[in-house]
Amino acid sequence: MTTQLATMPSSGAHAQPTRKPGAPAADRYQVPALQRGLQLLAQFTRDERQLTGADLARRLDLPRASVFRLLQTLEQLGFVERVGDSAHYQLGMAVLRLGFEYLASMELTELGRPIIDALANATGLSAHLVVRDGREVVFVAKAVGPSFMFNSIQVGARLPAHATVLGRVLLADLSLDALKTLYQGVELDSFTPQTPTTLESLKQAIDADALRGYGVSQGGFEAAISTIAAPVFDDHHRVSAAVSVTVPAQNVDPSTQEALVAQVRSAAQRLSQCISHVPAVGSPISHSPRKSMA
């Protein structure tokens, strides 16, 4: 079958485009229309949720007629939808379904869900499983405790990594040089007086949390909200996720903080053991080089 595809004539409406000299051989198997459709979907962001066909044609450097056909196809499949009777489009529910199916298919999510469920039940607080995507943290699973008071964060929500304790925990593997590369040309926006505004101060906070093995933010990103987070490690001891609980208070009660920290760390350690297939040995993670840094 591969030989037949490689020797098909290049003429005709459905023929493969002729490969340019020096272009990778894999290019012959690319589908330009599919590529353009996916590029079109990627133009919609949280800051620009609605775009017109003219906007998209200009950004993609495509004829308006081509963009119109792409929009019509994507609209029929539910990946975009028209905003009322206007010329604007926005992402459709099919994109959301794909996103949730992806999250549900992740081994990390499948293994982590019962663990954060148990954490929420034990603490009575909302518990979350979070990963990092570049300079943002993404909530991939959540569990609401039996006596929850705070439940505004939804699965799929994104927060700036530099401004949150979750981000500090998830950035622990990065050196200062790696941080500079990640944030090259990007200013560190300040959300509260506690927000690091330089990479040096961010790195200091990251290292302090890594040394403790957990992080606590008390009103550090959002007023009246505190977060306790601990890292989840893979079998190479790389930080792959974070487990957290959200406390609906400006400050965590000192009489309960130690117990909450222990519960969050224990949940993170259990998930680390699950994803790295390492059996539990005592309370600390047995393969962790930080195990003596409680």
N, C-alpha and C positions, 0 to 999 in steps of 0.2 A: 504493500500500500504506500509506503514511503517513497519508493521509486516512481510509482505512478504519479504521485503528487509533484514530485520534483521535475517530471518531464512533461507536465501538462502545458499546452500552448498558452501564451500570455494574452491572447486576444479574447474578447468576449466580456460580457457584463460581470461574470462571476469569477473571472480568472485571477490568479495571484498576481500582484504587481511585480514588475521586473525588479530584481534586486540590483541595487547600485554596486559598482565595483568597490570592494573593500568593506561593504556592509556585512554585519554578522549573518551567518547562515540562518540563525533563528528568526530573523526578520521576515523571511518568506512565509512564516506561519502566523504572522500577526494579522488581525482583522481590523483594518483602518476604521470602519464604521463603528465597531464595538469600542475601539480605543477612543474615538471622538465622543461617543456617548458617555463613557466613564469620565472623561475629562470634563464634559459638560456638567455632570452631577457634582464633580469636585469643586465647581465654582461657587456652589451654595455653602455659606458658612454661617456661624452664629451671628456674625456682624452684618452679613448680607443674606438674609433669608429669602428675599424676593428679588428676582431678576427678570428682565424682559428678554425677548428673543434678540433684540438689537444689542443689548448688553453682552449677551453670550456670543453673538457673532463677532463682535469687536474683540472680545477677550480671546476667543479661540482662533481668530483670524480666518473665519469661514464665511462663505456666502450665507445670506439670511435664509435663502431657500433651503440650504442644507441643514441649518440649525432648526428651521421650522419642521422639517421631516423628522429630525431627531427628537424634538419636543413632542411631536404627535405620537411617535412610537413609545417614548417613555411614559407619556400620559396614559396611553392605552394599557400599559403594563402596571400602572400605579406608582411609578418611581418619581414622577412629578405631577403636580396638579395646578390648574389655573387658579389664580386668586380672584374669585368673583367673576365679574365681566371685564376685568382689566387686562392689560397686555402682560401682566406679571405672572411669573410661575414661582412655585416653591416646591421643596421636596415633598414627596408623597409617602403614604404609609408603608409602601413596599420597601423603602429604604430602612425604615424603622424595624420592620420585620426581619430583614437581613441582619441588622445590627444585633437584635436580641438573639437570633439564631446563632450568630457567631459567638456571642458571649456565653450562651448556653452550651455551646459545643467545646468550649475551652476546658481542658482537663483541670486547670487551676480553679475555674469557677465550679465545676462539678465537685471537686474534692473540698473546696472551701465552703460551699454553701452549708452543709450540715455543721461545720465547725463554727461559723459565725451565728448560725441559728442557736447553737448551744451557748455561745457567748452572750447573745442577747437575752436568752432565757435566764442565764445565771446572774447577769448584772441588772436586768430590767431596763437596759439602755439600747439604743439603736447601735447595731454593729455593722461594719462595712468591710469589704474586700476591695482594695484599690491597687491599680497598676499605674506605671508612668508611660506616657506617650510624649516623648520629646520634652518640652518645657511645661507640660501639664500633667496633672494626675487625673485618672479616669476611674469612676466608681463602677465596678463590674458586678458587684453583688451586694445586697443589703439584707438585714434582718431587723425587724422591729421587736423590741422587748415587750414583755407583758404589761409594763406600766410606763410605756413611752410617753414622753412629753414633747419630743422634738423629732420631726420626720420630714424635713423639707428636702433633703438630698435624695435625688432619684438615681437609679441605675443609668449610666451614660453621662452623668453630670461631670463637668471638667472644672478644675480649679488650678490656679497658677502654682507650679511646684515650689518656686522660691519663697512664696508667702505662706505656705502651710507646713505644719509638722509632718503631714503625710509626704509631701514633696521632699522634705529634708531626709526622712527615712529612706525614700526611694532613690535619692541621689547619692547614697552613701558610698557606692562603688566608684564614683567619679573623683579623679584628682582635680586639683585647682586648674591645671592646664585643660583638662577635659571640660570643666565647667566653663572656662573662658571660650572654648570652641562652641559649646552648646549655646551660650548666650552672646555670641559675637554679634555686635551691632544692636543688641537688645537692652533697653533700660529695665531695671528692676523696679517695677511700680510699687509704691508704698500704699498699703491698705490700712495699717494701724501703726502706732509708734514702734511696735515690735517687729515689723517687717524688715528683713535685711535689704539694704539698698546698694550694697557693694558685694562683689563676688567673694571678697576676702571675709566679710562678716558672715555671708551665707555659708562659706566653707567651714568657718569656726563653729557655727550652729550645727551643721551636718556632722562634724567630727565629734562634738559633744554628745549628740544623740547616739551616734554609733558606739561611742565609748560606754554609755550607759546600757545600750541594748534596747532602748525605747525612747520615745519622745513624748513630751506633754506640751500642749499649747493651750493657754488659758486666756481666752479673748484675743488670741493672736491674729486671727484672720477675720472673724466675725464677732461683734460684741455679744456678750452674754452666752457664748458658746465655747466650750472647752473640748479638746480632743486628746485622747491617749492612743498612741500608735506604736506598733512593733513590726520589725521587718520579717518577711518570709524569704527563706533562702532556698535555692535549688541545689542540686547535688554537687555543683562546683563552688558552692558558697557564694553565689552571686545573688544580690537582692532582686527578687522577681516580683514581689508584691508587698503589700502592707495590710495588716489587720488593725482595725481601730474601733473604738467606741466613742460616741458623742455624748458629752455631758451637758445638759441644758442649764449651764450656770457660768457666770463670768470666771469663777474660780472653782477648782475641784476641792471638795471638802477634805482637809488633811487627814481626817479620821478614816476616810474610805479610799484615798488615793493609792496607798500601798497595795491594798487588796485588788483594786481595779487594774493597776499596772501588772500585778502578778497574773491576773486572769487573761489580760490581753496578750502578754508575753507567752503564756502557756498555749493559748489558741494559735498564735503565730508559729510556735515551735511544733505543734501537732501538724499544722499544714505543711511546714518545712519537711517534716519527716514523711508526710504522704507524697509530696511531689518529688522528693529525692529518694524515696523508697528506702529510707533508713529507719530501722526500728528504734523505738524510744529507749533511751538509756538515761535514766535519771531525769531531772528537771531541765538542765541546760541541753542544747543541741550538742551531741557528742562530737561532731566534726567541726564545730565552730571555733575559730581561733580567738573569738572574743568571750569564750565561755567563763573566763576568770574575771571578766570585767563587769560584774553585776552592778 
